[in-house]
Amino acid sequence: MIRALLNIIGLKQGDIVFEPFSGSVTTALEAQLLGINFYGIDISPLCVIQGRVKTESIFVLDKILEIKERLGLKLREVKFEFGANEKSVMHNSSYNTHNWFIEKKEKN
């Protein structure tokens, strides 16, 4: 929805968006993905932290995926070392990590 609005307004790469109540920074993230500069403020420290995580994590995505792969390799080593089957190892994972980095698929 936000991306559509940014496109309807006609903002182009390099333009600036200002949002005085940026909240969860969805506008900032969409602007960043489109190459639009974003300035936002919010009174809530939680929203500010959430916004920084969402907008800065895009720069380390490759590193996150690399760490995910290394952890997967370690998990397979542990499974082999202790003779556990894959289901029992994955069942003990309370973090549901296999859903963390699923790429979005476009809707038809």
SULGI-V939096 format. One record per pair of residues at least 6 apart in sequence whose ideal C-beta (glycine too) atoms are under 8 Angstrom apart, sorted by the first residue. I is the first residue (numbers start at 1). J is the second residue. If there is no record, write none. Layout:
i={I I}
j={J J}
This chain:
i={2 2 2 3 3 3 6 6 6 6 6 6 11 11 11 11 12 13 13 13 14 14 14 15 15 16 16 16 16 17 17 17 17 17 17 17 18 18 18 19 19 19 19 19 19 20 20 21 21 22 22 22 22 22 22 23 23 23 24 24 24 24 25 25 25 25 25 25 27 27 28 28 28 28 28 29 29 29 31 31 32 32 32 33 38 40 42 42 57 64 65 68 68 68 71 75 78 78 79 79 79 90}
j={26 27 30 30 33 34 17 27 30 31 34 36 17 31 34 36 36 34 35 36 35 36 37 36 37 36 37 38 39 27 28 31 36 37 38 39 38 39 40 27 28 38 39 40 41 40 41 41 42 28 40 41 42 47 51 42 44 47 47 50 51 54 40 47 50 51 54 55 38 40 38 40 51 54 55 54 55 58 37 38 38 55 58 58 55 51 48 51 64 101 101 97 100 101 97 89 84 89 85 86 89 98}
